[in-house]
Amino acid sequence: MWIGDLGQAALRLLLAVLVLSMAWHGWTVARPTTNRVRVGRTLVLMQFALAALASAALVDLLVSENLAYTYVAEYTGPHLPLIYRIAAFWGGNAGSLLFWMFILTVYGSVLAAIRQDGEQRVVPLALCISNGITLFYGLLLVFVANPFERLPHPAAVGNNLNPLLQNPGMTVHPVNVYLGCIGFTVPYAYAMACVWLKQTDDAWLRVTRRWSMVAWLFLGIGIVYGAHWSYEELGWGGYWAWDPVENASLLPWLTATAFLHTAMAQERRGLFSLWNIVLITLTFVLTLFGTFLTRSGTVWSIHAFADGPLGVYYLTFIGLVVAFSVATILLRGGSMRSGRRLQAVVSRESGFLLNNLLLLAVMFAVLWGTVYPLVSQLLVGRQMVVSASFYNDVALPVAVVILALMAVGSRIAWGKSSVTEVVRSSLGSGLVALAAAGVYTLWMYMAYGRLSWLAAAAMLTAGWVMASVLSEWLAALRRRMAETGDGLGRSVYAVIANHRRRWGGYCVHLAFAVMAVGVVGSGAYHLERQQVLAPGQTAVIGAYQLTFADIAVKPGEGTRQMYADLVVSQEGRTLGVLCPAVTFYADGQQPLTNVAIYSRPLADLYVVMIGTSGGTRAVFDFHLNPLVSWIWWGGYLMIFGTLFSLWPTRVGARLGTAARWSGLASGQGVDVRDASTS
C-alpha cells in the first residue's frame, strides 16, 4: 500500500513545486541573476524527480497487479503479459495524464539546460509558461483523474487491458504521439517568451526549429505506427479511416510541417517571422484540441478514452491558452515583423508560402470534418458525421499539388527565379516521371482493370519527386568529383556528410513520395470480396487462389482461438498457408479478430475470418491491397531522413561536448543549437 501512498504524495508535492516554480521564474524574469536561474533550474529538476517517482509508483502497482487501486483494477487482469501491464500506464485516462505530465517535466528539464547567450530572461519566462501548462495537468491528476484512487474493497479480479491494445504496436504508437504532441510545448513556450520580451533576433528560431523537428518526428512515427496498428489489428482492410482521434494527431503535424518550411525562409531570408510564431501557436493549440477530443467523450472513436469529466476542463484551458496567445501576439508581436517582403512571385520563398497555404487548407478541411458532429449536435440536436470521401476529395488533390511543389522546389532559386528557368531545370526529371507514371498506370489497368486519372497524376508527381531528388544528388556528386578530383566513394561521403540538413530533407521528401505510391496503390486499386467457403472450396481475388482446408479451435490461457487454414496459391504454385482467427476470452470480453496477411512488395493479401456458417463453413473477408507496404517503407525512410538531418556534424559534436563540459563546470546550461552551417 505504501507504494500508492508514495505516488500520491509525490503528485501533491509536485503541485506545490509547480506553483513555487512559476512564481520563482516570474521573479527571475523581473530581476534576473545567476543564482536565481540556478535555483529555478533546481526547481525544474525537482519536478522531473517527483513526476518520475509518481510514474514509477504507478508502474509498480500495475506490474504487481495491486487490485486495491481503481486504475489497476480497470486496466490489468490475469494472464496479462508484463509488457502490456507496463503499457497499461498510458492505456487509460488517468495513467496517460500522468505519463503526459512526466514527459512535460522531462522536456522542461532539457529546456532549463539550454545555455543563454543573449537575453537572460527568455528561458526563465519560457519555463514559467511551460510550468503553467504542467500545472494544469497536475491539477487534473490530483483533483479530477487521480491514478492512485483506492477502491473501498480490493477487486477480486481485474477488468484486463482492452484486447485491441494488446499489440506490440501499442507500445510504440501512443508513446510517440505523446512525445510529439507534448514536444510542441517547448517551441510554443519559447516563442511566447521571445514575443513577450520583444526578442527580434532569430535566437528563438534556432531553438524552436530543432525542437519542432524532434516533436514532428515523434508525431510522424506515432501516426505511421498507428496506421500500421489499425491495419494489422482492426480487421477492416485499411489503415486510415479519418477517425476523429486519427485526425486530431494529423492536424498539428500538418501545421508543424508548414512551420518547418517557412522557418527555412526566415533563417535564410529573414521572412515570415511573425507568421512562424502564429504557426507554432496554432500547432500547440491543436495538440490541446486533440487531447480534448480523446478525453472528453464528445465524439466516438475506437482510439478515445471513455466518457469522463475532463472535456470542460480542457475547453477552459484551451480558451485560456488562446486568449493568452492572441493577447501576446497582438500586444507584443509587432516587434517580430521583419519588414522584408517577397521579391518575386517565382521564388523559393513563394513556394514555401504556397506550401503553407495548401497544408493549412487540408488542415482546416480535416478540422471542419472532425468538429462537424459537434456543430450538428449544437444546431440540430443530433450528431452527423462526414464520410471518408469528403476528406479524400479534399486531401488527395491537394496532396498531388504538394508533391509537384516538392518536385520543383529545389530547382527554384532563393530571392528571384523565372518560370523558364524552373521548367528547364525540371524538364528532364519530369519526363522520366511521366514515362514511369505511364508504365505504372498501364500495368495497374492490366492487373486490376481500373483506370484512375487522380491516381495517375499522383503517381506522376510522386515519381517526379523521386527523379528530382536523384538527379539533384547526381548533379552534386558530379560537381564534387569535377572540382576535387576525388573518387566516387570519397565524393559520395563528402556530398552527403557536408550537407546533412539538405540531404536529410530530400530524404524525407523521397519518403513521402514512396508513401504516396503506397497510398495511391492501396486506395485506387484495392480489391475486396466476402465469401462463404466449405472445406475444399476455393476463393479467387486478383491473381491469388485461396483454398479453405479446415477450421479448428486452439485453447489458450484464459482464451480460446478459432482459426482456419487457407492454402494460398498463384498460377498453380503453392505460396503458403494463411491462418485467420478469432480469439474468445474467458472473462467475456469482446472477441478479437486476428488478421492473416501475406505481404509482398507489390501487394498484400489480407484475410479476415468474420464467422462461421453451418458448423464447418466459414465466412471470410478477402482484401488485396496493392503496394500498401510502401507506406511502411516510406515511414522508416522518413525516420532516417529526419534523424540524419538532426544528427550533428563532427564539428558540431565536438563543440557540443565542449559546451556541455564547460557548462557543467560553470553552472551554465547546455547549448542545444544546431552547430551545422549547411
N, C-alpha and C positions, 0 to 999 in steps of 0.2 A: 504493500500500500504506500510505503514511503516514497517510491519512485514517482507515483502520480502526484503526491503532495509536493515533491521537489519540483516537478514540472509546473504545477500550478503556482508555486511561489516564484519560480523564475519568470513566468509571464507577468505576474503582478509587479515584481521588481523592475522588469523591463519597461513596463508602462511608466513607472516613476522616472527611470533613467531617460526615457524618451522626452518627457516633459522638461526635465532638467537640461538635457542636451539642446533642445530647441531654444530655451532661454539663454543658455551659455553661448551658443553660436550667434544668437541675436546680439548679445552683448559684445562678442568678439567683432562682429561686423561694425558695430558702433565705435568701438575702441580697440582696434586690433593690436595685439602684442604677440611676441613669440611664445610666451608662457601660456597665454590663453589659447592659442592654436594647439599647443601640445596637450593641454587639458581637454580641449574639445575632441582631439583625436583619441584620447584615452576613453572618453565617454562613448565614442562610436565603437571602439573595440569592446567595451563592456556590453553594448547592445548585441554585438555578434556573439559574445560568450554566453549571454543569457538566452538568446534565441537558440543557440546550438544546444544548450543544456535542456531547454524545454523540448526541442525536437528529439534529442536522444532519449529523453524520458518517454515520449510517446512511442517511439520505435521499440523501446524495450517492452512497453506494455503490449504492443501488438505482437511482437515476436513470442513473448511468453504467454500470450492469449489470456490476459488478465480480464476476465469477464465481469469484474466489478465496475468497469467503466463503460458508459454508453457507447462511445465511439468504437471501442474494441469489440463489443458485442455485435455491433452493426456490420463491421467490415472484416471480421475474421471468423473462422469456424474450423471444425475438424477436417483433417486431410488437406488443409491449405498449405501448399509448399512455402518454404521460407521466403523465397524471392517475392511471392505475392503478399506475404504478411508485411514485408517491408514496403512494397508498392501500395499497400492499404494506407500508408502515411499520407499520400496525396490522392488516394482513391475516393475520399469522402469530403464533405464540405468543410468541416471544422479542421480536419487534418491538413487539407490543401491550403487553408488560410494560414496555418502555422508554417507550412513549408514556404508559402509565398513570403511571409514576413522574415523567415530565416534567410532566404535569398536576398531580400532587400537589405538586411544587415550585412551580408557578405559584400554586396555591391557598395554599400555605404562605407565599409572599411577600406575598400580599394580606392574609392573617391577621396577618402581622408588622407590617403598616402600620396596623392598627387602633389608633386613639388610645385610651389607657387613662384613663378618667375616675375610676374608683374604685380597687378593689384592683389594685395594680401587678403582682401575681404571676399573675393569671389568664391573660394572653396568653402569658407565658413557659412556664407549665405546659401550656397548650394546644399550644404549639409543640413542647414536649418530647414530648407524646403523638403529635402529628402526625409528628414526626421518627422516632419509633419505628415507626410504620406504614410510612413511606417506607423505613426501613432494611430492613424485611422484603423489599420489592421489590428493593432494591439487592443484598441477599444472593442472591436468586434470579437476578438478572441476571449477577452476577459468577461464581457458583459452579454454577448449575444450568441456566439457559437463556440463554446468552450470545449476543447477536445478532452479535457480532464474531468468532465462532469461524471459523477458517480450514479450508478443505479441504486434504488432503495434496497434491492437484494441482488446479489450476483446472478447473472443469467446462467441457465443450465447448459446452453449451447449457443454458439454464435450464429448469426444470420449468414455468414460467409460473404466473401467478396463476389460481386457480380461476375458470373462465368465469362461474360464478354470481355471483362477486364483482365481475365487470367490468360494473358497473351504476352509473349516476350516484348512485343512492340509497345505495350503499355508501360514498360519500364523506361522507354526512350521517348515516346511521343509526348506525354503530358509534361515530363520534366523539361524537355526542350522548349515547349510552348511557354511554360512558366518562366524559364530563363530568358526567353526572348521578350515576352511582354514586360516582365519586371525590369529587364535591362534598359528599356527606354526611359525608366525613371531618372537615371543619371543624366542623359543628354537633356531631358526636359528641365531638371533642377539646375543644371549648369547654365543652360541657355537663359532661363528666367533670372538667374543671379546676374549674368552679364548684362542683360537688358536693364534690370533694375539699377545696376551700378554704372550703366552707360559705358560699358567697355566696348569701344568701337573697333578695336583691332580684331584680328582673326584668331586670337588665342582660344576663344570658345569653340571655334570650328575645329581646331586641331584635336580637342578633347572629344567633342560630340560626334565628329565623323567616325573616329575609331570606335568609340563606344557603340554608336548606332550600327556600325558594320557587324560588330560582335553580336549584338542583340538581333539584328536582321538575320544573321546566320543561324542562330539558335531557333528563331521563329520559323525560318525556312525549313530547317531539319524537322521541327515538330510538325509542320504542315505535310511534308512529304511522307514522314513515318505514319502520320495519322491517316493519310490516304492509303498507304500500304496496309495498315491495320484494318481499315474498313474493307479493303479488297479481299483480304485473307479471312477475315473473321465474320463479317456480317452476312455473307452468302447471298448477295443480290447481284453479283456480277460486275459491279462498278467500284469506283474508288472515290468519287466526289459527287455528293448528292445535293449540293447547295443547301445543306442543313444550316440553320441559324448559327449554331456554335462553330461549324466549319467556317462560315462566312465571317464570324467575329474574329477569328485568327487571321483571316486573309486581309481584312480591312487595314489594320496598322502595318502589315507587311507591304501593302501597296503604297501607302503614304511614305513609309521609310525608304522604299525603293526610289520614289520621286526625290526625296531629300538627298540620298547618296549621289544622285546625278547632278542636281543643282549645287550641291556642296563642292563639286569639282569646278563648276563655273565660278563660284565665289572664290575658291582657292586660287584659281588661275587668272581670273579676270576681275575679281572684286565685285561681282554682280550677285543679285538675289539674296543679300544678307538678311533683310527683314523677312523676305518670303521663306527663307530657310528656318527662321525662328517660328513662323506660323506652321510650317510642315512638322517640325519637331513637336510642337504643342498639340497639333491635331493627332499625330501618331500616339502620343501618350494618352490623350483623351479617349481615343479609340480602343486602347488596351483596357481602360477602365470600363468602357461600354461593353466590351467583350466579356469581362468578368461579371458585369451586371446581367447580361443575357444568360450566362452559365449558371448563376447562383440565385436568380430571382424567381425562376419558375414561370416567367411571363410568357415564354414560348416553349413549345415542346421540342425536345431534341434528345436523341439517344445519348448525346455527349453531355447533357446538362445534369446538374445535381437536382435532387428532389426539391419540391416547393419548400421555401423557407422564408424567414422574416428579413432576409438581407437586402431585398430589392429596394426598399425605401431608403435604407442607409446608403446604398451605392448611388442611387439617384441624387440624394442630398450631397454626397461627396463630389460627384461629377459636377453638379451645379456650382459648388464652391470652387472647384479647380478651374472650371470655365470662366467664372467671374473673376477670379484672381488673375488668370492668364490674359484675358481680354483687357482688364484694367492695366496690367503691367505693360502690355504692348502698346495700348493707346497712350498711356501717360508717359512712358519712358522709351518707347520704341523708335521715336523719331530720330534718335541719335544713331540708330543702326542703319539708316539709309545711306548707301554709299554714294549716291549722286551720279553714278555711272549708268549709261544706257547701252542698249544693244546697238552695235554699229551697222549691222546689216541683217536683212531677213534671212539670207542664206549664210549661216554661220553655225559653228558647233554649239554656241550658247543658245541660239534659237532652237536648235534641235533638242537640247535639253529641256527648254521651256515647253515645246510641243510634247515631248515625252511626259512631262509633268501633267499637262492638261489631259492627255489620254489616260494616264494612270488614275488621275482624280475622277475622270468621267466614269471609269469602271468602278472605282470605289463608291461614288455616290449612287450609281445604279444598284450595286450589291447592297449598300446600306438601305436604300429605299425598299428593295425586295425583302430585306431582313426585318425591317420595322413595320412593313405593311400589315402583318397580322395585328400588331398593337394599335396601329392607326384605325384599322377597320373595327377593332373592338371598341374603341372610343366613339367612333362615328355611327356605327350601325348596331352595336351591341353583340357582335359575334366576330370571331377571328376568321379571316380569309387569307389564304396563302397564295403566293405566285408559284407557278410551276417552274421546273428546271429550264424549260425552253425560254422563259423570259431572260434568265441570266445568260444562257448560251447565245441568244440572239444579240445581246449587247456585248458580252465579253469577247466572243470569238472573232468578230470582225475587227474590233479594236486591237486585239492581240496580233492580228495579221499586220496591221499598220505599225504596231510597236516593233515587230520583228523586222519589218522593212527599214525602220529607223535604225535598228541595231546593225543592220547590214551596211548601211551607207554612212552611219555616224562617224566612224573612224576616218572616212575619206573627206569629211567636211572640215575645213580649216577653222582655227580659232579666229575671232575678230571679223573676218570677211572672206567669203568664198563666192563661187558662182555656180549656177546650175550646170553650165557646160563642163566645168572642172569636175564636179561631182559625178556627172554622167560618164565622163571619160575615164575617171579612175575606178568607177564601179562596174563598168560595162562587162569586163571580162568575167568577173565572178558572177555577175547577173546572168550571163549567157550559160555558164556552167550550171548554175542553179536551175535555169529554165529547162535545160536538157534533162537534168536529173528529175525534176518535177514531172516532166512529160513521161519519162520511163516509169516513174512510180505510179502515176495516175493510170497508165495503160495496164500495168501489172495488177494493180488493185481491182481494176474493172474486169480483167480476165479472171481473177481469182474469186471475186465476190459479187460480180455482176452489178456493181453500183458505180455511179459517176457523181461526184460532188465537186462543184466549182469552188466552194469555200474551202474544202479540204485541199484541192489542187493549189489554190492561192496560198494557203498556209504552208504547204509543203514547199512551194516555190520560195517563200520568204525564209523559211527555216533553212532550206538548202543554201540560200543566198548568204545567210549569216555564217554558216559553216565554211562556204567557199571564201567569203570575205576575210574571216579570221585566218584561214590557212594561207591565203595569198599575202595578207599583211605580214604574217610571220616569215614566210619565204622571202619576201622583199627585204625585211630587216636582216635576215640571215645572209642574203647575197651582199647587202651593203657592208655588213661586218666583215665578211670574208674578203671583199674587194679592198676595203680600207686598211685592214691589218695584215692580210696575207695568212691568217690563221687557218688551220684545218677545220674540217666540218665539225668534229666533236667539240673542240675548244670554242668554236663560234656559236654552236647551239647553246652551250652552257652560258657563255657570256651574254648572249642576247636575252636569254630568259632571266638570268640571275641579276642583271644590272637594271632591270625594269620590272620588278615584281608586281607593283601595283597595276601597271599597264597590262601585262600578260595575265595576271590573275583575273583582272576584269574581263579580258577577252575570253578567258576560260569559262567564266560564269556566263557570258553571252552564248558561248558554244553549248554550255549545259542546258540553257533554256531552249536553244534550237533543238537539241536532242529530245528534251522533254516534249516539245511541241510535236515532234514526229510521233511520239507515243500517244499523245492526247488525240491527235488527228486520226491516227490509225485505229485506235480503240474506240473512238467515238463515231466516226463516219462509216466504218466498215464492220461494226460489231454485229455478230450473228447470235440469235437466241432461239431456243425451242424447248418446249416441255413435252415429255413423252412418258407414257406408262409402259414398262417393259416387264415381261415374264422371263424367267431364266432361259437363256439360249437365244433371245431376241436381240436384234442389233438396231442401234440408232445411228444416224448419219448427220454430221454437221460439218460443213466445209469439206475438207479433204479427209476428215477423220471418220473412222467407224468405231463404235463402242458397243461391245457385246456384253450383255449382262450375264455374269456367271452364276452368282449365288448371293444370298443375303444371310447374315449371321449376327449373333449377339455375343459381345465380349464383356464379362463382368469386370469391374474395377473397384477401387477403394472408395466406397460411397457413390459410385456411379455405375451405369450400365450403358454400354455403347452398342448401338445397332449400326452395322456397316454393310456396304455392298461391294462386290468385286466386279469391276468393269475392265475388260481387256481392250486396250486401245491399239488400233492398227491403222495403217495407211498404205493403200495400194497393195494389199495382201501381206504386208510386213508388220509383224507384231512389235509395238513400241514399248509396251509396259502395261502395268495394271494400276488403275486408279481406285481408291477406296474411300468414297464419300461416306460420311457417317452422321449420326445424330446421337448426342450424349444426353442421357437422362440422369437426373440427380435424385438421390435417396431422400434428401430433405425437401423435395417438392419444388425446387427452383425451376424456372423456365428452361426447357431443353435447349441445348446448344447445337447449332449446325456446324459440322466440321467439313469445310470445303476441301475438295481434291483438285489439284492444279497440275497440269502437265505443261511446263513452261519451256518455251523455246524463243530464240531471238526474234523470230518473225511472227509468232502468235502464241497466246496462252489458251489451252483447252481447260475450261473451268466447269466443274461439275458439282451440283448440289443435290443431295437426296432430300426431297421435300417430305416424303412419307411413304406409306405402303398402301397397297390395294389388294384385297382378297387374300391376304396371308403371304403368298410367295412373290407377288408382283410388287414393284417399287415405282414410285413417281420421281422422275429426275428433271432437273432444270439444267440444260446444257447451254454454255456460252462459249463463243470463240472471240477472243479479244486480240486483234492484230496489233503487234508492235507495242503492247502495253508495258513490257519490261523495259522499254527505252525510257519510260518515265523514271523508273528507279535508278537506272544508269545515269540519267541526267541529274538526278538528285545527288548522287555520290560525286559527280563531276562538279556540281555547284559547291559542295562542301570543300573539295580540293582547291578549286579556284579561289574561293574566299579565304581559306587558310593560307594559301600561297601569297595572296595579296597582303594579308595581315602580318605574315612572318617577317621578322626584322632581317635586314641585311647583316653581313658580318660586322660592318662598321657600326650599324645601329645596335647590334647585340653587345659589342664591346662598350659602346657609350652607355647603354642601358645598365650593364653590370657595374660600371664605374659609378654611375649616378646612384644606383641602389646602395652601394657600399658607402659612398660619401654621404648620402642622405641619412643612412642609419647612424653613421658616426656623428653627424652634426645635429641630429634630431629633426632634420627636414624630411619631407616626403619623397616619394619616388616619382620621377618624371616619366609618364607613360606616353609621351607624344611620339608620333611616328618619326623615326630617325631617317627614314628613306627620303631621298630627294628626287626620286623618279616620279 
